[in-house]
């Protein structure tokens, strides 16, 4: 087989297409920007993607896996795709990119705070109006990774991504 | 150290499998009992929290069953659903019904019991997870780091409820005191490794039973000191030891409901 006919799928192309794979429960944010993609390797037309679960009980994981496979299969020259979830390194909320923070806000979710106080409490500004005048309504929210807050300035209920860190 | 199924020493593998079954079955039943509170918790925030905690805990159980699958112990879904109660290794505390009645009709569930069980269980899980982060079996150690981060929020939640109810009205205090007594009756096997004590402890997979008990008390001491209550003593010996497959009828009932859908069509893909 000559150079011209050999099949080669670059990791760059795979990473590019993974930007189209969104969290089904927050469909403004890609799995890349959520920091879920740990590793992409290719050997010829065989692609392997290692993903990190955000929360272990997240029911969206299987859907994300399927959507990842389907997206990569669409790429020209891809023969086989394997997607695996691993627990190490652990996913932490500081893996979310700056773009991810922007996309979360667009969905009405405040990005996770970078810092926590010594007693474990944390603060985020309103995802809608940016006001700092907010109260925590419930640390637990509609999905495992989110909390519910209330903004006393714009009178909106909004959500925040929980900070998750190995320091907890 | 990267141990795979084929390279594990026979005793070591048996110890890992025994411990994983105990951890998996504990979280599986705990999550199930928590899920029965869906729609019944005293207010909406408690309901959302309880559901989230149950979902996390079911995720932890699923992860342990997956580690068992990787060790050749069977398919994760089968391990969760089709093992009879006599093969289950969960502690008695996790299988206990939430109270009289059934969640679909006239559930006379006891919130004080739920708060105390969840808080004591979560504190017990925390000392185990802290120890498992240093486990000699790397897949468990790595998984424990992940569980620990989620558990932080569970502990925060149940500790808040526990303190507030014990600081509340006389009726609340009375109910909580009764619930503590009921929970402690079943606490004798929570830190037990059953017949596998020697093997599990020898393999440095996790701290000894005695170390875990002492750490549990140490974590509770400051909370109880503020409440002017003594940390209750863990029974020396379990009346029934779930780690050895000794269970109550509550477990049979739970498994019947839990596995009802799975058993209708075990080969279905969900």
Boltz contact constraints between the chains, C-beta under 6 A:
constraints:
  - contact:
      token1: [A, 56]
      token2: [B, 59]
      max_distance: 6.0
  - contact:
      token1: [A, 56]
      token2: [B, 60]
      max_distance: 6.0
  - contact:
      token1: [A, 56]
      token2: [B, 63]
      max_distance: 6.0
  - contact:
      token1: [A, 57]
      token2: [B, 55]
      max_distance: 6.0
  - contact:
      token1: [A, 57]
      token2: [B, 56]
      max_distance: 6.0
  - contact:
      token1: [A, 57]
      token2: [B, 58]
      max_distance: 6.0
  - contact:
      token1: [A, 57]
      token2: [B, 59]
      max_distance: 6.0
  - contact:
      token1: [A, 87]
      token2: [B, 142]
      max_distance: 6.0
  - contact:
      token1: [A, 87]
      token2: [B, 143]
      max_distance: 6.0
  - contact:
      token1: [A, 87]
      token2: [B, 146]
      max_distance: 6.0
  - contact:
      token1: [A, 88]
      token2: [B, 142]
      max_distance: 6.0
  - contact:
      token1: [A, 90]
      token2: [B, 145]
      max_distance: 6.0
  - contact:
      token1: [A, 90]
      token2: [B, 146]
      max_distance: 6.0
  - contact:
      token1: [A, 138]
      token2: [B, 45]
      max_distance: 6.0
  - contact:
      token1: [A, 138]
      token2: [B, 48]
      max_distance: 6.0
  - contact:
      token1: [A, 139]
      token2: [B, 153]
      max_distance: 6.0
  - contact:
      token1: [A, 140]
      token2: [B, 48]
      max_distance: 6.0
  - contact:
      token1: [A, 140]
      token2: [B, 49]
      max_distance: 6.0
  - contact:
      token1: [A, 140]
      token2: [B, 52]
      max_distance: 6.0
  - contact:
      token1: [A, 144]
      token2: [B, 52]
      max_distance: 6.0
  - contact:
      token1: [A, 144]
      token2: [B, 55]
      max_distance: 6.0
  - contact:
      token1: [A, 144]
      token2: [B, 56]
      max_distance: 6.0
  - contact:
      token1: [A, 164]
      token2: [B, 149]
      max_distance: 6.0
  - contact:
      token1: [A, 168]
      token2: [B, 149]
      max_distance: 6.0
  - contact:
      token1: [A, 168]
      token2: [B, 152]
      max_distance: 6.0
